[in-house]
């Protein structure tokens, strides 16, 4: 069953509002630090050793409040507050209040708020708001992808030797025993940079690079970005070529034209 088109419009508007409200909180605190408070933002480590700050919690809280005000029966999965198991709606909101928390703690401007909605196992709405970069990317199923309300498309580069490749943390490719294959991809590419977290996907969707490779990811890291890339004309899968699901733990995102070649290297 397809989601109702009118509901998708309402969901996208709500996702944009929620992400913007959360991003305002993050931007305000980041600007204070930028303007003279050189101390790193305090944080604690979660069980998986990833950091969480009070701002992660505040941002996710306001997102949840906005969602539930509009869609009280929808389900929510968030990085910081987990999964709401009370509701049984086919619509599941997926939240990452700060994508790039480690950099945010250190005063870097490469952070974003991610809000996505999955319907019957498929991501149908995605928003990625990076306030320090003045970039808000948004997409809905069959509605195209937009950067600051302007349509965007992936690149037309169709050969790996001409491609600009970005990637996440190298140690996770090593943990998957895919480091030799990873380096083979990089050796074949025209050039590479490590634009991690959301940033590589922003560049990919807007045609500024041609692929983004990650060996470790959780659904809230990639849900919103996956539909943005797809609606911009790209292709996404996990490192084995499987489609995105709640259990996905890696991501290969490309302009679509070099996707099969990259997958063949990783799985050859």
Beta strands, then each sheet from edge to edge (+ up, - down):
strand 1: 44-45
strand 2: 51-52
strand 3: 75-78
strand 4: 82-83
strand 5: 91-99
strand 6: 112-119
strand 7: 122-130
strand 8: 135-140
strand 9: 145-147
strand 10: 150-151
strand 11: 164-167
strand 12: 191-193
strand 13: 211-214
strand 14: 235-237
strand 15: 251-254
sheet 1: 1+ 2-
sheet 2: 4+ 3- 5- 6+ 7- 8+ 9- 10+
sheet 3: 12+ 11+ 13+ 15- 14+
end
